[in-house]
Amino acid sequence: MQKLNSTRITEVLVSGTWGEVHFGDLRMGDVFRLFESNGAVVIDPEGYTQWTVIGLPTPFIGPVPEDLFGIPLLVECEPYA
């Protein structure tokens, strides 16, 4: 059985167009979305698929939980409607 790469793809919305960026390059006010390595859209527990950054990325301190999917950074964000 092959294990899938657990790295997520991050895209940011700029002037109406989505473009791929490194998760750590997100900045305050950016609207972003995430994709699993297999192309599936990431959906949060409330059903949102796009978010607005309201805090700068910060390193995760301590053991990285499995649900961070290999991204050892946290970003404070709110749903983008």
C-alpha positions, 0 to 999 in steps of 0.5 A, a space after each residue: 500500500 502506497 502512503 500519500 504525501 500529506 503535504 497540503 497545497 495552499 492557494 491565495 486569492 489575488 485580484 480575483 485569481 487563485 495562485 499557489 503559495 507557501 503556507 508560511 507566506 500567508 499575510 494578514 488579510 489574505 484569502 486562502 484555501 487548501 487542498 489535500 495532496 490528492 486534490 480534494 478541497 479541505 473543508 473545516 468542521 463548519 463547512 467552510 473552504 476559504 478563510 481570511 488570515 487575521 494573524 501572522 503564521 506562527 511556528 507550532 510549539 511541541 509535537 506536531 499533531 497529525 491533523 496539521 498534515 506536515 505543516 508545522 505552522 498555525 495561522 489565525 483565520 476566520 471563514 471567508 464568506 
